Amino acid sequence: MRENLHRFFRAARGVGVHVSPAESIDAMRAVKQVGFSDRAILRDSLLLTLAKSQDEKLALGDCFDLFFSQPEPPQDQPEASSENASQDADPPPSSAAAAETGEGQPPQELGPLAQMLLSQDRNAIAAAIASASGAASLSDIRYSTQRGIFSSRILDAMGLQRLRDDLDQLTATNPALAERLRAALDALREAVRDTVSQGLALYAREEAENLRNEILRNAPLARIERRQVAEMRALIRQIARRLRERYSKPRKRQRRGHLDVRRTLRRNAAWGGVPFLTAWKRKHRDRPKIVALCDVSGSVAQVSDFFLLLIHSLHEVVDDVRSFAFSSHLIEVSEILKKNSPEEAMAEIMSKVGFGSSDYGSSLVDFEKEFMSTLTPQTTVIVLGDARSNNLDPRADILRRISERSKRLVWLNPEGRLAWGFGDSEMPRYATFCTVVRQCATAQQLERAVSDIVATYQ
């Protein structure tokens, strides 16, 4: 059962439950105390030791129910038909002998699998399938196209080749028993297919999700289908969680710097150079300060949701973040993002300034009048937008003054570079005053850009 528990931990990780080595040890100790006889107690013990939230508890409960539900082979019942046939007429001697052999104990010269199938011991068959699944490494299944391969491996591990030889022998000597064994083999194949399907649902979920996420990460944000919006939002939340985990807690070594050998030796001269007191080289790092301006006009409305989700995560990673949203005019949305959930914040922001006709010039004028004083030489300004101003005055002079007052100016554009400068795009003019200009047409590009920005403050 230890191997079964290891496979269960692997399946739990596949459904999104983070199981650390320490937690798996605690779970195994708990299982050692409660045992396997009571399935309900076993389930509660694993949920208590492994699940850290309500969502994980629900996912782990479903995983437990699926993992410990073994498919049972259908039970063949040829005895009733044999009894009905015997009441109508007396069978010939050879048929009577065959029926007697089929209803009694299987012939001893048959292989273990043939005897198991003919005896119709459902528990033994289920145990044999489980053992063969472990021998065939069913937990390594990843794709639906591998169903046939693993089914063959399990049947071979159970002794299919010997069973075929037994069928050939019985076909010549006892056709009735051979037909009964052939029907039991068909039922066994069906049970093995169910077991492989169960393994696919348990162990391939993580691989399928990773593959789906990889496709989404490289899909253009502006062309995401309606049915994929929820999946993309979940992916953006994963990106935000990685940013929080990576940058919200700087490493201790990064905070204290590197060992200053000369100062350490001088400080410990009184003790013969034994380093009782250490000295460290500390690098001065500016306190992170970010100002984000997000275009939520109609031309980038579909992408704006994902931009706002990332900006929402910045408020959890960096202490000093001020966020603004604009279409034809600009408003500050910092408090909205801090006090509300991402979905509520996005709905409120879009209702106030979203889906309008973009006017970068007017929005930059609003920023200069009311918020220019927020910029310092330590501020990183991030502009997220397509730089399309509907042939209105782009006011690039204001962007130049913003660049001069800040540490750096980063522009993240969801459009492809080939579209910059065509039509009403003012990107080439704005790019002159930017420190960094990045194309962010996909979630992967957006994650890299935001990660590079936050990393400079670590």
N, C-alpha and C positions, 0 to 999 in steps of 0.2 A: 504493500500500500504506500510505501514511501515514494516509489516511482510514480504512483498515481497522484500523490500530493504534489510532486514536482511538476507533473504535467498540468495539474489544476492551477498552480501558481502561474505557469506560462499562459494558460488560457485566460486567467484573470488579468494579466498584463495586456492581453490582446483586446479586452473590452474596456480598457482605459483605467484600470485600477493599478495604482503604483504600489508594487509589492517589493520592498527592500529585502536584502538578505536577513536583516535582524527581524523583520516582521514575519518572514517565512519561518524562521526558527521558533518564534513565539507561537505561531499557528501550529507547528508540528508538536510543540510541547503541550498545547491545549488539546490537540487531537489524541495525544498519548493518554491524557487523563480521561477524556470522555469516551474514547473508543469509536468504533464504526457501527455498532449495533443499532443505535437510535439515530436515524437520518435527520430528524428535526433538531436534535441537540448538536449533531455534527455541523449542520448548516449554521445554527446560531453561533457556534464557537468560531467558525471561520469568518463569519461576518463581523463579530466583535473584535477579532484580532487583526483583520486586514482592512476593513473599510474605514475611511477617515471622514466621510461626508455622507449625506443622504443619497446623493447621486451615485456614489461608489457603492453604497449598500444595495441600491436597486440593481445596479449593473452586476454586482457580485452575486446577488440572489438568483438572477436569471442565468448567470454563468454556472452556478452550482446545480440548478435544476437541470440544465442541459447536459452538464458533464456527467452527473451521476444517474442519468436516465439511460440505461442500456437498452438498445433495440432488442426485442425478443422475436425469435423466429416463429412464424405461424405453426401451430401444432397440427400435424396431419392426423386424421382419424380414419384409417382404413378398416378398423375393426367392425364398425357398424355395417358397412357394405358387405363384409365377409360373412357376418351373421345372417344378413338378409338372404344372401346367395345360398347359404347352407340350408335354409329353411325350404327353398324351392326345389332343390335337387341335390342329390349326393354327388360330390365332385369325384373325378377319377382319382385313382391312387396317387399319381404323381402330383396332381393339384392339391390333394389333401395334405400330402407331405410338405408341399411348398407353403400352404397356408399355416400348417402347424409350425414350420420353421419361422415364418414371418411373424406369427403372433407370440411365439416364445422368445427365448433368448437368441440374440444374433449368433451366427456361427463363429466359433473361436478363431478360425483361421483368417477372419477379416481384420483389417487394420483398425487402429484406435478410432479414427474419425468415422469410419463406416459403422462401427459398433455404437458410437455415441449417437449418430443420427438415427439409427434403427431403434435404439432404446428410447428415443424421444425425451432425453433428460435435458429440459430447457435450461436449467441452472448450469449444468455442465457445458452446454453449448455456448451460453453467454459468457462463461468464464474462459472458455477456449478462445472465443473471438477477442475478448479483452486482452488475453495473454499474447495472441498473435498480433494484435494491433500494436502492442508495445514492441514486439520483436521486429515488426515492419516499420517502426519509427513513424507512426501515424501523426505524431505531433509535429513532424517536419512538413506536412502538407501545406501548400501556400496558394495554389490556384485550382480552379474548378476543373481545368483540363487534366489534373493529376488523379482524378477519381479512379479511372480504370487501372492506372499503375498501382495505386495503393490497394485496391480491391484484389488484384492479382497477387500482390505481395502477402496479404493477409491469408488468402486461401492457400497459397504455397506453404506458408508457415504452419498452417493447420494440417497439412498432409494431403493436398489435393491430388498429387501424382499417385500416391498409394491408393486413394479412393477411386481414381480412374481405373487402375488395375483391378481393384475389387469389382467394379461395375462390369468390366469385360468378362471377368470370371463368372459372375453371377448371371450375366446375360446368357451364357452357354449352359449353365447348370441349373439355375433357378430363376426363370424370367419374372415371376411374380415378385420375388424379393428384390430383384434388380430394378423393377419398375418403382417399387416403394422407395428404394434407396435413391433413385433418380429424382423422385418428387421431393424427398428430403434435401437433396443437394440444391435443387432450385430454391427451396425456402431458405437454405443457408446462404446462397448467393444474395438473396434479397436482404437478409439480415446484415450481411457484410456491407452491402451498398448503403444501408441505413447508417451503419457505424461510420463509414467513410464520410457520408454527408454530415453526420454529427461532428466528426473531427474537423471537417472543412469549416463548419460554422464556428467552432471553438478556436482553432489555431490560425485560420487564414484571415480572420477579421482584421487583425492589425496590419497585415501585409496589404490587404485590399484597401484599407483606409489610407495607408501610406502612399499607395499608388494613386489613389484618387486625389489625395492632397497634393502630390507632386504634379499631377496634371493641372490642378487648380492653381497651384503656385505659379505656373508658367503661362496661365491663360490670361489674355488681355482683360483688365478690369472693366473696360468700357463695353465689352461684348459678352459679358456673363449673362447666361440665360436666366429667366425668371426662376426656374426650378433649382438653379444653382446658387441663388443669392444667400439662402440660409447656410449652405455649406461654406460659402466664401466668408460669411461673417464669422462662422465658427473657426475657420482657418485664421482669420485676422486676430481673433481672440487668442488662439494658440501663439501667434507671433507676439502679441502683447504680453502674454504670460512669460514667454522666453526672455523678452526684454527686461521684464521685472526681475526675473530670477538671475539674469546675467549681470545687471547693472545696479540694482537697488541696494545690494550689499557688497561694497568693494572689499577686496581681500585685505587682510590685516597687513600683509607684506607691502601691498601697494600704499597703505596709509602711512606706515612707518618708514618706508624707503629701504635703502641698502645699508649694510654695516660700514661705518666709517672706521677703518683700521687704525689710521694715525691718531685720531682723537681718542679711540678706545685705549691704545697703548699709553698715550700721555696721561689719560685719566687714571690708569691703574699702575703708574710707576711706583707708587708707595708699596704695592704688593708684589713687586718683582715682575711686573708684566702680566700677572694672572688676571684675566678679564672678569673681575667681579662686577664692574660697571661697564655697560656698553654704550656706544654712541652711534647714531644712525644718520644717514644722509637723507634728509627730507626734501623732496621736490615740491615747490610751491605750485599748487593747482588752483586755478580760478574757480570760484563758486559757480556752478552751472546756472546759467540763466538763458531761457529760451523764449522767444516770441514767435508764435505760429500764426500765419495768415492763410486761411483756407477758403478757396473759391467754391461756393455752393450754388453757382448759377445753373441754368438749365442745360448748358452744353456739357457739364461735368457732373450732373446730378447723380448719376449712377455710381460714379467713382467717389463722390463726396462722402458717401456713407462710410467707405473703407478708410478714407483719409481721417474722418472724424473719430473713428474707432482707434486709430493709431495715436492721434492727438490726445484722446482720452487716456491712453496708456502712459503717455509722457507725463501726465500729472501725477502718476503713481511712481514714476522712476526718478524724476527730477523735481526738486522742491520748488524752484522758482520758475514757473511756466505761466505765461499769459497767452491766451488764445483768442483769435478773432476770426469771424466769418463774414463773407461779403458776397453780394451779387452786384447791384448797382450802388449800394452803400454798405458801410462797414459797421459792425457792432462787436463788442467784447462778449465772449461766451465762456470765460474762465469759470465763473461761478456755476454756470449751467452744467459744465462738464464735471466739476468737483462734487456737486451735490446730488446729481442724478445718475442713474444707470446709463450705460451707453445707448440703449434703445430709446429711453425717455429723453436723454439729452439731444440725440440726433433729431427726434421728432420735433422737439421744441425749437431747435435751431433752424431746421428747414421751414417750419411754419412762420418764422420771423423774417428770414432773409433768403430762403432757398428758392430755387427754380426760377429766379428772375433773369433779366437780361444783363449780362456781365458788362460792367463799366469799371475797368481797372483804374482809370484816371480819377474818377470820382471817389472810389474806395481809398486810393492812396491819399487823396486830399483829406478825407475824413480821418485817416490815421495820423497824418502830419498835424492836424489841428488839435486833436484830443490826446494822442498817445505817444507823440514823438519823444516826450520826456522820459518814457520808460526805457529807452535805449541807452546802453552804457558801453564802454569799450570791452566789457565781458559778455555782451549779449550775442547770441546766435539767432539770427532771424531766418525762419523757414517759411517760404511761400509755396503753397501747394495749389497749382492751377495750370490751365492751358494757355494763359497769356493772350487770349482772344478777347479784344475789347470792342468788337462790333464797329470798327473803323472810327471810334471816338479817340479823343486826345489821350494817349497812354500815360502822360505825365511821367516820363522816364526820369526827369530831373528830381522828382521826389524820391524815386528809388535810389538815385545816386546819393542823395543826402542820407537816406536810411543806411546805405552801405558804408558811408563815411563815419557815421556815429556808432556803428556796431562792430563787433569783433569780426564777424563774417556773415555773408548773406548766401543762403542756400536756396536754390529754386528746384522744386520737384515737379516735373511736367508729365501728366499721364499720356500725352500724345507721343507718337513716334517722331524721331528726329527729322525724318523726311518731310513732315508736315510743318515744321517750324519755319516761319517766315512767309508762308503762303496764305492767301486770303487776308483775313483780319488778324493773323497771328503777329504779335509784337515780340516774340521770343528773342530774335537776334538783337533787338535794341535793348531789351531788359538784361540779356546775358552779359552785356558789356560791363555791368556794374555788380555782377554776382561773383562770389568766390568759388562756388561750386554750382554746376548745373547738371542735374541728373534726370534721365528718363525713368519714370516710374509707372510703366504701363501694366506691370504685373505685381502680384503680391510679393514675389521673391525680390524684385527690384526695390519695392517699397521697404521691405524688411532690411535689406542691406543698407539702404540710404539712411534710415532712421537709426540703425545700429551704429553706423559709422559716426553719425552726429553725436550720439550719446557717449560713445567710447572715448571721444576726445576729452571728456571731463573726468575720466576714471584715472 
